[in-house]
């Protein structure tokens, strides 16, 4: 690519047109990115015109421009939230000092690790979802999928900008590696295990965007507190887009539930087999999908006790969720936090130094937020007059990272033997039969305003458009 008009091609507020070194780096990286998108992005979508929201600035009138766009032509921009005058570091041993505008040498390796790990999740989710457009339950949903995909691509650009701008040759090599790892690849998988799981159907997609994108919300909020100001500002702008991803998940699951309970009431059935015979997803299967995605996402926060988390905090690199709203000294030395562990064959709480349990602090913030949304799903069921209720499993359930790895714990928090787990696993996690049934419902619906039988229509359209608006044009 010989030259790029950086104002037109890549909307930005980081003075790309004036940074020749960065221009050369991005000129090399962009065609590789587009090749990755062509190979690993949404399957069969390149010629579709999709009604997408594009950010062209960070001002209220600039970050949400709507129009039909071919996704390979999407304007992946690079934006940092507006700078705060005289911003200070708000936690850790550097508390009260001026935020860093460049990478401090002593924190270079840790900052690069943080940025690469966050950056790796963005293309991974696109890869996990690349086949879903072929089975979209409506044009509305297909458009939402593609909106999430292009925004995850933009979030990758955001992290690659930081790597190229601030980390020299190491950063350029890491930026290339972000395109070479692939979700689920046996030889070169994504860094975090949850991003190597398949997203085989739309119920899994809605659960992923509700739970796993919610992990993104909490991780980005923690990074938005960073003393490295470019990272903080980058994450603050990313959060404006992350909200839509969680909306797609929460509203998607609510619509699946709404359709199910409508059919159950209409036909006077509650038995899962009878519900399935009517072509909708029974509430018990929805609970098992919830259990799986909740537990996989809870693992993303890392080990219960972590010296790395303590180092990142004390160094001013990564704070807590809503750090500045917390009423403590923001140093945490001598403070404690109660974590859950298995002792004497049951779950018990134990006090540990808070600095070493910051992963657990963030995990508990995430769990509280997740449970609130599950309550909103239950109101749909309650309104239908049905006794069933969804619930979050215990945070020790189905864990593969931290102190609970290798242990068997039921959704209600009982420590089990392997035999007890084996006897009940299919009641708690999606079985092959569950996944096969849900897969049997998946079929692309492309007529504007029409919905697949297993999902209710949304209450409103996108950007004040009607439900039967042509959100995707198939060229």
Beta strands, then each sheet from edge to edge (+ up, - down):
strand 1: 49-54
strand 2: 65-70
strand 3: 336-343
strand 4: 346-353
strand 5: 408-409
strand 6: 415-416
strand 7: 472-473
sheet 1: 2+ 1- 7+
sheet 2: 3+ 4-
sheet 3: 5+ 6-
end
